[in-house]
Every structure is written in structure tokens, then in C-alpha cells.
Amino acid sequence: MKKTLILFVSILLVMSACKPKTESSSQAGKPGHPDWSRNATIYEVNVRQYTPEGTFKAFQQNLPRLKKMGVDILWLMPINPIGVKNRKGSLGSYYAVKDYLAVNSEFGTLADLKELVSKAHELGMYVIIDWVANHTSWDNNLITKHPDWYKKDAKGNIIPPVADWTDVAGLDYSKAGLRKYMTDALCYWVKEADIDGFRCDVAGMLPVSFWNKAVPEVKKLKPIFMLAEWETPEMHDTAFDATYSWDLYKLTNDIAAGKKTADKIDSVFTSEMKRFPADAYRMRFTTNHDENSWNGSEYERLGPAAKTFAVFCFTFPGFPLIYTGQESAMSKRLRFFDKDTVKWGTYPLQDFYTTLCDLKKTNKAMQNGNVGLTFSKVRNDQEKSVYSFMREKDNNKVLVILNLSSVPCTVKFPDGIPSEKWEPVLDSQNLNLGNVQTLTLKAWEYRVYQKR
């Protein structure tokens, strides 16, 4: 019997046992994702570097543009005051929090933050804030009020959580008082500023038991979205909607550098699907604030493959991230501890990202999470170079063909490409795919088609 597709059987078996989840639904007793996150794209906002002013009010002027681009969730890097003691650079790290219950005056006031959140809500967008629960600055008043809440060395001296993080002091979550304080602080921002969730810095450096108890308390106030900067399955047990997909990110860098080949994606993805819950959101990205500042811009790491891997991150099963400046093809590293404003130019990739966001919103096969979805490989004869797959839900389909190599190639599809009335999604794809068995692809060329 002729087979058109090679199926990830293990993935499909997991998916077939799942039912769609809503804000009030549950799966195996676990809370569901907010409904509004199902087809959402997240956008990381580096407030300090976004505008010359570096304020909430100045950034707020960009909300209509980002809404038009298709952004759903705004992730604000830490909004709290930054410590001065042991500070790195002229402005310090966002992640050296001096006061969990206050706003960084460099960005504006609490009223400014509340207005930003309100305006985002009026546009149908959601706002999450970066939460740094693992450590504080050395001049956070908790050090004097509750020194017992901090990690100490054998001599009783408070220590950083990592030796190189000399600007912060590590917190000790064996202390019940600290757990209550941090839970109350999370609740404060939902009640006071109506924020819609949190991106939690180095979330796995805290006991998962803290998150599993704290997050349900916050969710009593409203449905929230939780993103963990970590990559272990237990983060999804109760607390988190999404985790970082570091393994796939590292692989894409290696493929772009010619160190690995496209066929390695299958083993990473299959391992991920075996380890993580069926409906876990796995965040896909080509860059973020850490990668940009410390490991190079996406153009340093990916070169001419940058757009190709952006397409991959949006179309491969997962939850896509756009970082500040990507819509302007930002090619520089932003300084982390000092002022370094993005040079926006004419937003050359705004339409590119708008198209990808629109595909995420309008085609059911592109929803976040794996419930009710079918993911299948489209077999080709150049699988070390060409990665081709199809996603399907309720007769909505998306077909993706990516040349993940630096050389042009002619690729054959032994079983043919599925005969459908395919609509091209991105530019330069005016091709009738009915019964096509061979395509010629340029280096790093991408093809995306859909059926709705």
C-alpha cells in the first residue's frame, strides 16, 4: 500500500488520548491553558533599549503597531527597581531586583505601568512580566529584614546562586516565610496592575514544589499565563503553560553552522514528545535577550538562515517568540548592563512576521499545544538537507518545506506532495503543488502552504 506520509506514531498516540482544554477545563486534574493562549504569539519587550527614553510611556506608542503585526502576549523584562550595590555596568542588570513590590523609576511609575497594561488590554493583547524569584540585589531590604531567607556558605556568609552572578544574592526556598512572601508578591501584581501572568527567570533553580503551590494561588485571582525559563517536564505538572525548548534551539544553531544536519530534528522532537506532557507549550525562538547579548545576534549565529529558522520556529509544533528588534532585522548585540537603544529603521521584516502571526491565528492546524493535532513528515530523498512536514487539525492543513542547508538542491518526494488546493503563505511560492514529486530549492529556501 502506497504511503504518502511518514507518521510520528508515538506522537499521534499521545494526541489521540487528549481532549481540548479551556480556562476551566482540566487534564488529569491539571488546570488548562488560558483559551487566549491557544493561537498566541509572544513578544519580548526590552523596555530599557526599546526607545531612546526607555520608558513605559514611550514603548506604549508601539502597541498599535505590534497589535497590527499580530502580537498577542507582551512579555516585559523585569519592571522592578535595580540594585546599586555590586551593580554591573552603569545601569545594572534587570535581574538584580531591589524591591519586588515597586516599579523601576527609570521606566516610569506604577500608574504608567497600569496604563500600559490597560491600553494593551483595550487592544486585545495580554501582558506578562518577568519575575526573578531565585535571587535579589545585595541592597534589597529582605537581606536586612530576613537574612535567614538567603543561601549561605559554610562560614554563614550570604552567597550568589552562581559564582559569576556577583551582583545578586541567592534565596533559600527551604524557608516557609520566603515562600509566602513571594506568593503574595506575585498576587500583588495581578491585583494591582492586572497583569496576565509571568515569565519566571531560571525557574528550575527553585523547588518545583514552590511553583506548584504558589501558581494555583495566583490563578484564584484570574486566568494567567506562566512561562518558565527552564526545560524539564515537571515544570508542566501544575504551574507552567510553557517552557524553553533549548535543545531544539541549540540544534538549529548547529545546523546553520554546518555542524549538524536537518534529519537530527526528528530525534530531538521525538525525545521531547516522550518526555513532556502532550499539551505542554514548548517555546521556539531564534533569539532572546540572553542569546542576543551574550552569544550573538541571530545574524551572527544563523547568518543567511535567520529567516528560514524564524519560519521553522513559527510553523513547527510549539509556541513562537519574537524578541525586540527582530521585525527590524536587528543585527547587533544589545548591551546588557548599559543603555543601547535599538535602531529601528523601516521595520523590513514587519510584514514577514505579520504573515507568520496571521497563519498562527487563522489556521487551526497551527494552534499551540498538541491536542487534536496531527504532525507528519513528508518523505523526501534529501532528508539531511530538506525538512518537510505537514500539520493538520479539523481538515485545516499546513505544509512546510525547508532547505536547511547552505547549497541549492533538487529534492524528490517519492510519494508525491499531498494533492490539495494549497494556498501559498509566504512570498515566491506561486506553485501548483498538485502531484508534485520534485522541487528545486535555493540555499536556505523556505516554502509554506496552507489549506483552510
N, C-alpha and C positions, 0 to 999 in steps of 0.2 A: 504494500500500500504506500503510495507516494505521500511524504510528509512535507508540508510547506514550512513548518516552524519547528525549531528545537526548543522544547519547553524546560523550564526550571521546575521539575516535578515537585521537588520539596517545597518550593515557594508556593506553588498552586495548592498543594495540600493544606498548607497553613492558612492560605487565604480562604479556602472553601469553608473552613470551620468558623469564619468570622462573620459578624454582623455589623452593619454601620453603627457608629457611635455618635451621640449628640451630647449637648451640655448636661443633660440629666440622665443619659444612659450610662451603663457600665458594662465592662467586660471582665468576667471572672472576679467581680466585686471591685474592680478598679474604676475610678472616675474617668469619664470620657474627655476627649479634646473639646475645647470650645468650637461650636459649629463654625464660627467665623474664621477659624484657622485652616479649614479643610482645603481651600484653594488659595491660601495666602502666600505672599512673598514677603520676606523680612528685609529691612534696610537698616544697616548700622550707621548711626549718626555720630561722627566725631565732632562734638559741639565746638571744642576749642579751635579746631582747624577749619571748620566749615565756612566761616565768613571772616572778614577782617576784624569785625567786632568780637567774634567768638561768644555770642550770647544767645539765649533762648529766643529773644525777640527778633534778632537778625535771622536766625535759622527759620523762624516761623514763616517768613516770607516765601520759603521754598515749598511749603505744604501743598499749594495748588499744583505746582509742577510735579511733585512726587506722586500726588494723587492721580494726575493725568498719566503718569508713567506706569501706574498700576501697583504701586506700593500699598501694602495692607497694614503691616506691622512696623512701627518705628522703634528701633532699639537705641535708646540714648546711652552712650557710655556714661560712667558714673557721674552723678549730678551733685555729689556731696562735697563739702569743703575738703581741701587737700592739706595734709600736714606740712609743717615747715621744718620741724626737727629732722635731721638726717635726710632732707629732701635731695632728690636727684635732679640736676638741671635747674633752670631758672624758675620753672613753674611747677615742677614735681609731677609725680605720677597720679593719674586719676585714681589709681588703685591703692593709694595711701590715704584712707578715709580718716578724717579728723573728727567728724560728727555725723552719726547715722541719721539724725533727725533734723538736719539742716541742708540748705542749698548752697552750693559754691557761689560766692558773691561775684566771682569773675563772670559767671554765666547770667546773673540776674538775681531776681528774688523768687520767693515761693510763689508769689502772685504771678510772676512771669511764667513759671513752670506750669501753674494751673491753667493759665490762659492758653499756653501751647497745647496742653492735653485737651482742653475744651475745643479748640479750633480743629485739632486732628479728629476728634470725635464727630464734630459737625460735618466733616468731610467723609465720614465713614471709615476712618483709619483708627488704629489702636496703638497704644504707646506702652512699651515695657522699658524698665530702667535696669541698668547694670547694678548688680548687688555684690558687694565684696564682703562676704561673711567670714572669710578664713583668717583675716588679719586686719590690723588697724595701723594708722600712723603712730609714731612714737609720742606725739603730743595729743592723742585722743584722751579725753578725760577719764575713760574707762581704766587707763593704766594706773591712775592715782586712786580712783574710787574702788576698783576691783582688780588689784594686781593678781589675785588668785585665779582670774579668768584667763591668764596668759600662760603660754608654754615657757618652760624654764630649763636651763641646763643643770648639770649636777651640782653647781655652786649656788643655784637659786636665782640666777640672772635670767631675765626675760630675753628670749631669742627670736630671730626672724624664722618664718616657716621654712625658708630655703636660704642657705648661706649667702647667696648672691643678692637676695632681696633685703638689702641693708636699710632700706627706707621704711620697712614695716615690721610689726611685731606680731607673732603668731598667737592665735586664740586657741584655748583648750576647751573642747566641747564635751569633756567629761563633767563639766560644771553645769548643774541644773539651772542656776541663776542666769548664766550666759544664754542658754537655750531659750529661756523665757524672754529675756531682753531682746534677742534677735528676732524671735517670732513676733513680738509686739512691734518691733521696728518695721518689719515687713508689712504688718497690718496697718501701721500708721500711714504709709504712703498710698495704700489703696483707699483708705478712708479720707485722707487729707487732700490728695491730688488726683484721685480717681484713676490712678494708673491701672493698666490692664495685665500686668504680670512682670516677670523678672528674668533677666539673663544672669545666671549665677556663676560668678568667677570661680575658677578651679573648684567646681562643686564637689568633685570626688575627694578633695582633701579634707572635707568634713565627713563625719559619720553619716551614712545614708539614713540612719535612724532619726537624725535631726530633721532632715528634709521630709521624711515620711510622716512625721508628726506635725511639723510646722506648716507645710503647704496646705493640708486639709483645713487648718485653722484659718488661713488666709482665704481659702475658697468659700468659706462660710459667708464672706462679705460680697463676693461676686465671682462669676467665672473668670479665671485668669489663665494666662499662657505662661508656661515655665520652660526655659531653655537652659540646659546645663552645659557648661564648658567642661565636658568630660566625655569619655567614650566607653562606658561599661553598662551592661544590660540592666543592672539593678537600679540604675537611676530612673528607669521607667516603671518600677514596681508600683509606686503610688504618686510620686512627686512631680515628675517631669514629662512634658509632652515631647520635647526634642533634645537630642544630644548631637555633639560634633561628630562628623564622620572623618576623623583624622586619617585613618588607614587609606581610604579612597583618595583623600586629598594628597597624601604623600605619593601614592601611586601615579596620580595624574602628573605631578611634578617630574617623576622618574620617566614617564612615557614621553613627556615633552623634551626631556634631556636626552632621549635615546637610550636610557638605561634599562627600560622595561618595554614590553610590547602590549598591544591592546588586549590580547587574549587573557592577560592576567587579571583584568577587571572581573571576569566571571568567578574566579576563586575567592577574591575579596568579598564580592557581593554574596555569594553563596554562604560563606562563613558568617557574614553579618546576619543574614536571614535566619541562620540556625541559632545564633546566639541571642538575638534581640526579639522582643515581643512582636507579633505580627503587625501591630498597628503603631509601632514606635515611629515617630518622625526622626529621620536622620538628616541633619543639616549638611547640604552640599555647598561648597564655596571654592572660589579660586583665590580669594584673598580675604583678609580681615585686618583689624588694627595691629594685631601682633605680627602676622605674617608680613604685612607691608613694611612695618618699621624695622623688624629685626632680620627678616630673611629675604627681603627684596620685594619690589613691586611685582605684580602679576606679569609684567612685560620682561622683567629681569629673569623670572623663573620659567615662564612659559613661552616667551618670545612670540613668534607668529602664530602660535597655537592658543593664544589667550582667548580669543573669541570662540574658538572651537570648544574649549573646555568650559566656557561660560554656557554654551548651548548644552553641553553634556550635563552640567550641574542643574540646569533647568528642566531637562527632559528625562533624565534618569530618575528612577524612583527615589523620592526624597523631598526635602524642604529647602528651597533655594534662598541664598543670601546675596544681597548686593551691598557692597561697602562704599562708604563716602568716596566720591570721585570716580567710581567705575564708569558712570554714564558719560564722563568727560575723558575717558581713556587716560586716566591719571597714570603717568609712568614714573613718578618719583616716590621715594620713601618719605613719609611724613615723620618728622622728628617727634619723639615720644614725650620728652620732658620740657619742650620749649615750643614757643609759638611758630607755626609753619603753615600758613594758610594755603588751602587748595587753590590752584589756578584753574578755574572752571572753563574758560574759553567758550566754545559754542555748543557744548554737550553733544559731541559727534556720535556717541553711542546711545543717546536717549531713545531714539526710535527703535534701535536694536533691542534694548531692554523692555521697552513698551510692548513690542511684539511678543516677547517671551512671557511677560507678565499676563498679557491678554490670553495667550494659549493656556496658561495655568488656570485662568479664571473661567474660560468659556468651554473647555473640553473636559468632560468628566473623567476621561482616562488619565488626566494629569493631576488628580487630587493628591493631597499629602496623605501619607499612610497607605497601607496595602489592602485595606478592607474592600472586598468585592472587585479587586483589580486582577487582571491577567497581564503578566510580563513575560514576553517570549523573545528568544533570539531569532533573527532571520539569518539563516545559514549562508555563508559566503566562502569563497576559496582563498581569501586573503586575511584570515582572522588575526594574524599578528599585527596587521596594519589597520584593517577596517572593522569597526564595531557597529553592528546593525541590529536593531531590536524594534519591537512593537509593544505598545501598551494599549489595553482595551478595558472599557467598562460600559455596560449597557449599550453596546453597539457603537459607542464612541471610540475612535481609534487614533493613535499617533504612531507614525513610522519615522524612525531616526536612522540615518546612515552617516557615519563619521569616519573620515580618513584621519586616523590618529598617527600619522607618520609625516616625515619631512620630505617625502618624494611623491610624485603623482603615481597613480596606479589605476589599472583597469581591473575591476573586480567582477567576478561572476557569481550569480546566485543560482546554484544548481536546481533548486526547487522553484525558482522564479520569485519575484516580489509579489506578495498577495494582491490579487486583482481587486481593486477598489476604485471608487471615484475619489482619488486623493487630491486634496487641496494643498498647494504649496504654502508654507508658513513664513519662510524667510526668503530673502532675495535670491535671484539667479537660480530658480528651481522650476522653470516653466517646462516641465517634462511630463508627458502622459506615461504613468507607470504601469499601465495595464500589460501584464505578461512580460515585463522587462526582465531579462536574465543577465544583462551586462551593463555596467556603468563605468565611465571614466571619471575619476576624481582627481582634482588638483591636490597638492600638498595641503594638509590640514583642512580640506574642504568639508563642509557640513551640509546635509540635506535633511530637512524636516517637513513632513507632510501630515495632514490630519483628515479624519472623517468625522463629521458631527451629525 
